[in-house]
Each structure stands twice: as C-alpha cells, then as structure tokens.
Amino acid sequence: MKTIKDATNFDELLDIKYGKLGTEKRDEFEMKAKAFIVGEMIKEERKKAHLTQEELAKKTGTKKSYISRLENGKIDIQISTLFKIFEEGLGKKLGLTIN
C-alpha cells in the first residue's frame, strides 16, 4: 500500500489520503475544498472593495456571521446567494462555466 511520501503528484497524494474520485471520503474532501475556494474568493473581493464583513452582510441582506462562515469555508452557499454577494454586494459580474 502506498503512503503519502510515495506520491509523485498532487492527484496521487489525494488518492492516497482521501481515496479515488467517487468515493465518499474523497467526495467530502472535494466539496470542502470547493467551499474553501469560494470563501477565499469572497474574502479577497470583499477586501478589494474595502468592505467589512458586516458591511457586505448589510448590502446583501445577510448577517456578519454568515459572511464569516462562508469566508472560512464552513458552510455551503446557494447559487442565488453567491450571485447576490458578488453582484449586489461587491459590484462584480459573476459567470459560471460548466465543463
């Protein structure tokens, strides 16, 4: 059985640590990783806009604690809320690409 130190690339490391794509443990990891990425994007754009979490929450009709949990990747976000945060709260145009 391979160990983490045997991994030669990032995908192999993930396979060893979390299992192959499609397994429950790997799928959970992938979802958490995506939530983290979205949270970082929100945080980065909020800071560029010189807004506090509270100010962004007020502009989007949410609470500061909700923005904080999003930015920390602790919760999932609905697509409608994601658009609202970026477009109404941050004045950005948000587009989605499906591959």
N, C-alpha and C positions, 0 to 999 in steps of 0.2 A: 504494500500500500504506500502511495506517495505521501510525503509530508510537505508542508508549506515550503521548506527550504529546497525541495526538489522542483518547484515551479520555475518555468523558464519564461513565462509571460503572465500578464495580469489575468487573462481569461482562465488560464490553467490554475492560477492561485485561487480564483473564485470557485472553480470546480472542486478543488481540494478542500477548501474551507467550508463552502456552503452547498456543494453538490452541483450536479449538472442543471442547466436551464430546464425548467419544467418541474423540478422537484419542489416540494413545499418549502423547505428551508431556503432554497435559492430564490424562489419567487418572493418570499417575505423580505429577503435582503434587497432584491431589486426594487421592490416597492418603497422600502425605507430610503434607499439611495436616491430614488427619484424625488421623494418628498424633501430630502435634504437639498437637492439641487434647486428645486423650485423655491424653497425657503431662502437659499442664498441669493437667488436672482431677485426676489422681492426685497431682501435686505439691501442688496447693492443698489438697486434702483431707488429705493426709499432714501438712502443716504445721499445719492447723487442729486435727488430732488430737495435735499436739506429739510426733510420731514422727520419728525419723531414718530415712534410707533403710535402714539396717541393721536397725533395729527392725521396720520394715514387712516387710522381707525375711524376717526370722525368724518373724514371725507368719503369713506366707503360704507358708513353705517354699521360698522362692526365695533368690537371692543379691543382695547390695547392688548389684553391677554390673548385674544385670538390672533392678532398680528404676531405677537411674540411666539406663540406656539407654532404658527406657520413658519416663521423665520428659523425656528430651531428644528424644523422637520418632525415635529411631534404629532401633527395631525394631517389628515388628508384635506384636500381642498376641492370644492366643486368647481367645474369649469366656469359656471356663471360668476362665481365669486372671484376666480382668477382674472377673468376679463374685467370685472368691476374694479379690482385693485389696480391693475395695470392701466386701464383706460381712464376711469374716473378719478382714481386716487393719485396716479402717477403721471397722467397725461401721455401715456405711451400707447402705441398701436400694437396690439397683440395678434399674432397669427399662429396657426397650427399647421404642421406638416405631418402627414401620415405616410409612412413608408411601408 
